[in-house]
Amino acid sequence: MKEILAHLFEYKTFTKEEAYTILTNIATGKYDSHQIAAFMTIYGMRSIRVEELSGFRNAMYDLCVKVDFPGYELIDLCGTGGDGKNTFNISTLASFVVAGAGYKVAKHGNVGVSSGCGSSNVMEQLGYRFTNDTAELTRQLDEAGICFLHAPLFHPAMKTVAPIRRALAVKTFFNMLGPLTNPANPKYQAVGTFSLELARLYNYLYQNTGKQYSIIHALDGYDEISMTGDFKIINNKGEKYYKTEDIGFTPIQAIELAGGSTVGEAAQIFQQIIHGTGTSTQNNVVLTNAAFAIKTIHTEKTFGDCFYEAEESLLGFKALKSFNQLIGK
């Protein structure tokens, strides 16, 4: 690791193969926690190259506990996190809306590191029990239309770096890897990124996967469609710029997306929205993100058609039914 850090101090980069080896060594305990913390910190101060991200991603995926769901056409709605915005759990709620609309969702998630409440935090608070048992996850897909893949159960590298990430409490390059390393390898992905630069790196990587994808970035820094301003979506067909008005809404205030200061408060907001008692703003943000996920699957549909499907799911309590079936209520 001493040589690796010296290499970075000289502003040099790694090849895909070198990045692959480094991540593998991190995951298998070849370096101590101080060395890993230094390595992660340096990557927070420089731009990552596509070759490095590709190598890290390949190592993370090769090491993971993979789950296979033959016959299912899956979608994941997963953001990088790390935007520091502390919104309520938009992508998790949108995942249940998509499941309630009749699609099969394999939601990849983790605890919050740079925010107060990640998807795993809220799911655990709401009574979900994490598992990596394929039979149980398949049952959840069949009955609820959704299963939840808690990253530490599938990625040994997460176990190694989790206490370091908690101690640093800022986004690291591991935030970049989450959406790229879903152990179910879904055919469709709606991915949020905290920067436009990263969105374009993702686009380069996803072009070689055979997936149908939408990469989402709000230009004011959110890793989802926040409706606080303009956003970009990059997919298999190219890059498109949207104003909030283009999809029929006016921009909202950031405070309207507040996620609470505790996991308990975040769970309460989640419950209000999934039970149909969220504010119209909260609902519209969730529905917009769900609609673009549905459009990722059905590219031929208009945004309006996809929004209507999502609205029927949330306000018709289909999303709630999916949620209750998942957690066994």
C-alpha positions in Angstrom: 0.0 0.0 0.0 2.9 2.4 0.6 3.8 2.2 -3.1 0.1 2.7 -4.1 -0.2 5.8 -1.9 3.1 7.2 -3.2 1.8 6.6 -6.8 -1.3 8.7 -6.0 0.6 11.4 -4.2 2.4 11.9 -7.6 -0.9 12.4 -9.3 -0.6 9.2 -11.2 -3.5 6.9 -12.1 -4.1 3.2 -12.2 -4.9 0.8 -15.1 -8.1 -1.2 -14.9 -6.0 -4.3 -13.9 -4.2 -2.4 -11.1 -7.5 -1.0 -9.8 -8.9 -4.6 -9.8 -6.0 -5.9 -7.8 -6.2 -3.0 -5.2 -9.9 -3.5 -4.6 -9.4 -7.3 -4.3 -6.7 -6.7 -1.7 -8.8 -4.3 0.2 -11.7 -6.8 0.3 -9.5 -9.7 1.4 -7.8 -7.8 4.2 -4.4 -7.3 2.7 -4.2 -3.7 4.0 -4.8 -2.3 7.4 -7.6 0.2 8.2 -5.3 3.3 8.3 -4.0 2.5 4.8 -7.5 2.0 3.5 -8.7 5.2 5.0 -5.8 7.1 3.4 -6.5 5.5 0.0 -10.2 6.3 0.2 -9.5 9.9 1.3 -7.2 10.6 -1.6 -9.9 9.4 -4.0 -12.2 11.9 -2.4 -9.8 14.7 -3.5 -9.4 13.7 -7.2 -11.5 12.6 -10.1 -11.7 8.9 -10.8 -10.8 7.7 -14.3 -13.1 5.3 -16.2 -10.4 2.6 -16.2 -10.1 2.8 -12.4 -13.9 2.7 -11.9 -14.2 -0.2 -14.2 -11.4 -2.1 -12.4 -12.9 -1.4 -9.0 -16.4 -2.4 -10.3 -15.2 -5.7 -11.8 -13.4 -6.7 -8.6 -16.3 -5.8 -6.4 -18.7 -7.8 -8.6 -16.4 -10.8 -9.0 -16.1 -11.0 -5.2 -19.8 -10.6 -4.5 -22.3 -13.3 -3.5 -24.4 -13.4 -6.6 -28.0 -14.2 -6.7 -29.8 -15.6 -9.8 -33.4 -15.1 -10.6 -34.0 -17.0 -13.9 -37.1 -15.9 -15.7 -37.4 -12.5 -14.0 -36.8 -9.3 -15.8 -35.6 -7.1 -12.9 -35.1 -3.4 -12.4 -33.1 -1.7 -9.7 -33.6 1.9 -8.6 -30.4 2.8 -6.8 -28.5 6.1 -6.3 -24.9 6.6 -5.4 -25.8 8.6 -2.3 -23.2 11.0 -1.2 -25.0 14.1 -2.4 -25.2 15.4 1.2 -28.8 16.5 0.7 -30.5 14.4 3.4 -33.7 13.9 1.5 -36.3 11.4 2.5 -35.9 7.9 1.0 -37.1 8.8 -2.5 -35.6 5.9 -4.5 -36.8 3.3 -1.9 -40.3 4.6 -2.0 -40.2 4.8 -5.8 -39.1 1.1 -5.8 -42.3 0.1 -4.1 -44.3 2.2 -6.5 -42.7 0.4 -9.4 -43.3 -3.0 -7.8 -46.9 -2.0 -7.1 -47.3 -1.2 -10.8 -46.5 -4.8 -11.7 -42.7 -4.8 -12.3 -40.1 -6.9 -10.5 -37.6 -4.9 -8.5 -34.3 -6.1 -7.0 -33.5 -3.1 -4.8 -29.8 -2.8 -3.9 -29.2 -0.7 -0.8 -27.0 0.0 2.2 -27.0 2.0 5.4 -26.4 5.8 5.2 -22.8 6.9 5.4 -22.8 10.6 4.3 -26.5 11.0 5.0 -28.6 10.2 8.1 -30.7 7.4 6.7 -29.9 5.1 3.8 -32.3 2.6 2.3 -31.1 -0.2 4.6 -31.6 2.0 7.7 -35.2 2.8 6.9 -36.0 -0.8 5.8 -34.7 -2.2 9.0 -36.5 0.4 11.1 -39.7 -0.6 9.3 -39.3 -4.2 10.2 -37.6 -5.8 7.2 -35.1 -8.6 8.0 -32.1 -8.7 5.7 -31.3 -12.0 3.9 -29.2 -13.3 1.1 -31.1 -16.6 0.9 -32.1 -17.0 -2.8 -35.2 -19.0 -2.1 -36.5 -16.3 0.4 -35.7 -13.5 -2.0 -37.5 -15.3 -4.8 -40.5 -15.7 -2.6 -40.5 -12.0 -2.0 -40.3 -11.2 -5.7 -43.2 -13.6 -6.3 -45.4 -12.2 -3.5 -44.4 -8.6 -3.2 -42.8 -7.9 -6.6 -39.7 -6.7 -4.8 -36.8 -8.0 -2.9 -34.2 -6.0 -1.0 -30.5 -6.7 -1.4 -28.6 -5.4 1.6 -25.1 -4.7 0.3 -23.0 -6.0 3.2 -24.6 -9.5 2.9 -23.5 -9.7 -0.7 -20.2 -7.8 -0.8 -17.3 -8.9 1.5 -15.5 -5.6 0.6 -18.3 -3.8 2.4 -17.6 -5.6 5.6 -14.0 -4.6 5.5 -14.5 -1.0 4.8 -17.8 -0.3 6.6 -16.2 0.9 9.9 -13.8 3.1 8.0 -16.6 4.6 5.9 -18.6 5.3 9.1 -15.6 7.0 10.7 -14.9 9.1 7.6 -18.6 10.0 7.3 -18.2 11.4 3.8 -18.8 10.0 0.3 -16.0 7.8 -1.0 -15.5 5.9 -4.2 -17.5 3.1 -2.7 -20.6 5.3 -3.2 -19.8 5.1 -6.9 -19.7 1.3 -6.9 -23.1 0.5 -5.3 -25.3 0.9 -8.3 -22.8 -0.9 -10.5 -22.6 -4.0 -8.4 -26.1 -5.2 -7.8 -25.6 -9.0 -7.1 -28.7 -9.9 -9.1 -27.3 -8.1 -12.2 -30.7 -6.7 -13.3 -31.6 -6.2 -16.9 -32.9 -2.6 -16.2 -31.4 0.0 -14.0 -32.5 3.5 -13.0 -29.4 5.0 -11.4 -28.9 8.3 -9.7 -25.5 10.0 -9.4 -24.2 12.9 -7.3 -22.3 14.5 -10.2 -22.7 14.9 -13.9 -19.1 13.8 -14.4 -19.9 10.5 -12.7 -23.1 10.1 -14.7 -21.0 10.3 -17.9 -18.5 7.7 -16.5 -21.5 5.4 -15.7 -22.8 5.9 -19.3 -19.5 4.7 -20.7 -19.5 1.6 -18.4 -23.2 0.7 -19.0 -22.8 0.9 -22.7 -20.8 -2.4 -22.5 -23.2 -4.3 -20.3 -26.2 -5.0 -22.5 -28.5 -3.4 -19.9 -31.3 -0.9 -20.5 -30.5 2.0 -18.3 -31.3 5.6 -17.2 -28.7 7.6 -15.4 -30.2 10.5 -13.5 -28.5 13.6 -12.1 -30.2 16.8 -10.9 -28.0 19.7 -11.9 -28.1 21.2 -8.4 -26.4 18.1 -7.0 -29.1 15.5 -6.1 -28.6 11.9 -7.1 -32.3 11.7 -8.1 -34.9 13.9 -9.8 -35.4 16.3 -7.0 -37.7 18.8 -8.9 -35.8 21.6 -7.2 -34.4 22.5 -10.6 -33.2 21.1 -13.9 -31.9 17.6 -14.4 -30.3 15.3 -17.0 -31.1 11.8 -17.9 -28.5 9.7 -19.9 -29.7 6.4 -21.4 -29.0 4.0 -24.2 -30.1 6.6 -26.7 -28.1 9.5 -25.4 -28.3 12.5 -23.0 -31.3 14.7 -22.5 -31.7 17.9 -20.5 -35.0 18.6 -18.7 -36.5 21.5 -16.9 -39.0 20.7 -14.2 -41.6 22.5 -16.3 -41.0 20.1 -19.2 -42.6 17.3 -17.1 -45.5 19.5 -16.0 -44.4 20.8 -12.6 -42.9 24.0 -11.2 -39.6 23.8 -9.2 -40.0 23.1 -5.5 -38.0 24.2 -2.4 -35.3 21.9 -1.0 -36.9 21.9 2.4 -39.8 20.1 1.0 -37.6 17.0 0.5 -36.3 16.9 4.1 -35.7 13.4 5.4 -35.7 14.1 9.1 -32.9 14.1 11.6 -33.2 10.5 12.8 -33.9 7.1 11.3 -37.2 7.1 13.2 -38.3 10.4 11.6 -37.2 9.1 8.2 -39.3 6.0 8.7 -42.3 8.1 9.8 -42.1 10.1 6.5 -41.8 6.9 4.6 -44.9 5.5 6.2 -46.9 8.7 5.6 -46.1 8.6 1.9 -46.6 4.9 1.3 -49.9 5.1 3.1 -51.0 7.9 0.8 -50.8 10.8 3.3 -47.7 12.4 2.0 -47.8 16.0 0.7 -48.5 16.5 -3.0 -44.8 17.6 -3.4 -43.5 14.4 -1.7 -45.8 12.3 -3.8 -44.9 14.0 -7.1 -41.1 13.6 -6.5 -41.6 9.9 -5.8 -43.9 9.4 -8.7 -41.6 11.2 -11.1 -38.6 9.0 -10.2 -40.8 5.9 -10.4 -42.1 7.1 -13.8 -38.7 7.4 -15.3 -37.8 4.0 -13.9 -40.9 2.6 -15.7 -39.8 4.5 -18.8 -36.4 2.8 -18.5 -38.3 -0.5 -19.1 -40.8 0.8 -21.6 -38.8 3.3 -23.6 -41.7 3.7 -26.1 -44.1 5.0 -23.4 -44.5 8.7 -22.8 -43.5 10.2 -19.4 -47.2 11.0 -18.9 -48.2 7.3 -19.4 -45.5 6.2 -17.0 -46.5 8.8 -14.4 -50.1 7.6 -14.6 -49.0 4.0 -13.9 -46.9 5.1 -10.9 -49.8 7.3 -9.6 -52.2 4.3 -9.8 -49.7 2.3 -7.8 -49.2 4.8 -5.0 -52.6 6.4 -4.7 -54.4 3.0 -5.4 -52.4 1.5 -2.5 -50.7 -1.1 -4.7 -47.3 0.2 -3.5 -48.5 -0.2 0.1 -49.7 -3.7 -0.6 -46.3 -4.6 -2.0 -44.6 -3.0 1.0 -46.8 -4.9 3.5 -46.2 -8.2 1.7 -42.5 -7.7 1.8 -42.2 -7.1 5.5 -44.9 -9.7 6.3 -47.8 -7.5 7.5 
